[in-house]
Every structure is written in C-alpha cells, then in structure tokens.
Amino acid sequence: ETGVTQTPRHLVMGMTNKKSLKCEQHLGHNAMYWYKQSAKKPLELMFVYSLEERVENNSVPSRFSPECPNSSHLFLHLHTLQPEDSALYLCASSQDTSTEANYEQYFGPGTRLTVT
Amino acid sequence: SQQGEEDPQALSIQEGENATMNCSYKTSINNLQWYRQNSGRGLVHLILIRSNEREKHSGRLRVTLDTSKKSSSLLITASRAADTASYFCATHYNTDKLIFGTGTRLQVFP
C-alpha cells in the first residue's frame, strides 16, 4: 500500500458520540497534518506533527484531540461535536517541516464527516 | 489573511482549449504550490515553484510566478475532460505552514 490512507472514508455521528479518524502514511515522512475542508471555505490547517511532536495547534476546539503515536500514524479523536463540524477531514504528510526547505504535501482521500 | 486568492472561482471550457487560473497572495513567500482536487477527494500536488523562479513546466502544466505582483498563474494546455477538478494554490511563508486559497473549479466539457 502506498501514499496516505485514511479511515473511515465516511462517518456519521451524533453530537454525543465519540469517534476517531485514522491516518497512515507509507512514505517515510516525518511530518503529518490534519486539515478541515468545509464548503466554500479555504482548507483550514488544524494540527501539525513533526517527529510525533505537535508543533502547531491552530486554535482548534478541544472537542478535537489529535494523537500521533509514531511518525506513520495520526489520529483525530472526536467527541461532543457540533453540526458545524461536518466537513471533509484531510490528512497529509510531508518529508519534514522546515522554513527553508520546499516540501510538498501528500494528502489522503479524506473522511467525510457528518454530525447529526 | 495571508491566504492565496484564486481567480476565477469557476471556469468552464471545451476539451482541447487552454485553461488559465490565477493566484494572488499578500506577503513574501518561500515557494508557491499548486494542487488539484477531484470532487470529495484528497489534494494532489502538481507543481512547486520557488520564490527565485519565474516559470516552471510539468507536462501540460505551466506555472509562472511574479513576486513583484505577488501573483502566480497555472496554465493547462490542451485540456481534457479528466482535468475537471478544483485547483488550489498554496503559499509557504516563513513558517512550516502551507496556506491554501479557496480554489478554482474547472469544468472541461468533452
């Protein structure tokens, strides 16, 4: 299996549920990202991990909780979400994070989340 | 906001025609990247142009960068129906973040 995979691809959850999104990258990258994509809005960066350490938390509500147990896996734990959290959640990885280097990001197919 | 702004928001053309999309940004950048997204899927990296480069080619793609105008353009030549997708520019500033624009939706009719 190659690239970046995400599971599940679709998720419907109630506001009181707890669920987790999973991302796995098979590229040997050191950095992983969570993005939220809502209709008619730019892609929003949520979290950045570099070598399993969180380096960015973009003012995301605490009902979203990331976990990076190793450089190949990234989770997004969800609890007590709101309907406005319905969106496409995208995971990405890159070789590293750096202000000098120029790294492209590789994206997974996304999880389409619907909160009812 | 530092995000890139794509123009136009939507573009419809016939197969064989060229498609041009533009991106404007606000502050100095390290590089600018173009991505493609098929409906409801992840983004696919197309091309990266560094701040000291003015033009770059990849197959049917041609990207230009004008740092004095803080703008970039993506040209797709001889378009195909399979090019139908949303196209995003993303700018890399002096941080480890990519800032994405709102995208151009391209529809290529056979």
Boltz contact constraints between the chains, C-beta under 6 A:
constraints:
  - contact:
      token1: [A, 42]
      token2: [B, 3]
      max_distance: 6.0
  - contact:
      token1: [A, 42]
      token2: [B, 100]
      max_distance: 6.0
  - contact:
      token1: [A, 42]
      token2: [B, 102]
      max_distance: 6.0
  - contact:
      token1: [A, 43]
      token2: [B, 100]
      max_distance: 6.0
  - contact:
      token1: [A, 45]
      token2: [B, 97]
      max_distance: 6.0
  - contact:
      token1: [A, 90]
      token2: [B, 42]
      max_distance: 6.0
  - contact:
      token1: [A, 97]
      token2: [B, 96]
      max_distance: 6.0
  - contact:
      token1: [A, 99]
      token2: [B, 94]
      max_distance: 6.0
  - contact:
      token1: [A, 102]
      token2: [B, 31]
      max_distance: 6.0
  - contact:
      token1: [A, 102]
      token2: [B, 48]
      max_distance: 6.0
  - contact:
      token1: [A, 102]
      token2: [B, 50]
      max_distance: 6.0
  - contact:
      token1: [A, 104]
      token2: [B, 33]
      max_distance: 6.0
  - contact:
      token1: [A, 104]
      token2: [B, 45]
      max_distance: 6.0
  - contact:
      token1: [A, 104]
      token2: [B, 48]
      max_distance: 6.0
  - contact:
      token1: [A, 107]
      token2: [B, 42]
      max_distance: 6.0
  - contact:
      token1: [A, 107]
      token2: [B, 43]
      max_distance: 6.0
  - contact:
      token1: [A, 108]
      token2: [B, 42]
      max_distance: 6.0
  - contact:
      token1: [A, 109]
      token2: [B, 41]
      max_distance: 6.0
  - contact:
      token1: [A, 109]
      token2: [B, 42]
      max_distance: 6.0
  - contact:
      token1: [A, 110]
      token2: [B, 42]
      max_distance: 6.0
